[in-house]
Amino acid sequence: MIINNKENNKNKQHPHIPNEHPVRLSPPFGGVGGGFCAVILAAGDFPTHVLPLRILRTTDNLIVCDGALTELLEYEIEPTAVVGDGDSLSEELKQRYAHIYHHISEQEFNDLTKATLFARSHLKMDASTHTRPRFCYLGATGKREDHTLGNISLMLYYYRQLAIDPVMITDYGYFVAASGTMRFESFPGQQVSIFNATCKELSSNGLKWDIYPFNELWQGTLNEALSNEFTIHADGDYLIYRTHKV
């Protein structure tokens, strides 16, 4: 939902953005396990789309919030670790998975962040490349709306504070966190939404409507890709949402 576009960019030119990063390509996800260092399953709506289900079945490092374990087992998928305060686990499951169950009782963070911190600390990450570890989040939306909003906003927190490259995949599309000028893979007609976090300069190439430094979350929604990639020019952090290809 791009508003005031003509007023914000009358000449269809991109403003100079001081200290912008070199253009980087946001990497796709695919192959076995989606190419992620860790996959974290939350206790929201269990995924039904073929992409997240394939990732669940093929990943090597599946960290499950304890409230999602029962439904995961119905799909006959075994986790690498189960993390949480245990309130959602039966005694039978606690005993059955005692060897991989990690009880974390503190209440400062929600289960998604507890699972993220556990994975960041305990799994072997490829530090030699000096790149951010790529984490995939599934089942993080649906059910309570406040949980959904909180989990989506955590993608930027993980990106900034934990140096993780997070991807949240739902049955409809996926969120990625980004900073600075970046290119994003796309397809003609793909629905795209941009959520500004800290950008004072923000513009685009390859979208139906050019963007600007949004002040409200809803202002950057309901845009559309024109080709197989688009570029965001920015001087800060933001979230990108793209729909799956039907």
Disulfide bonds with the S-S distance in Angstrom:
none
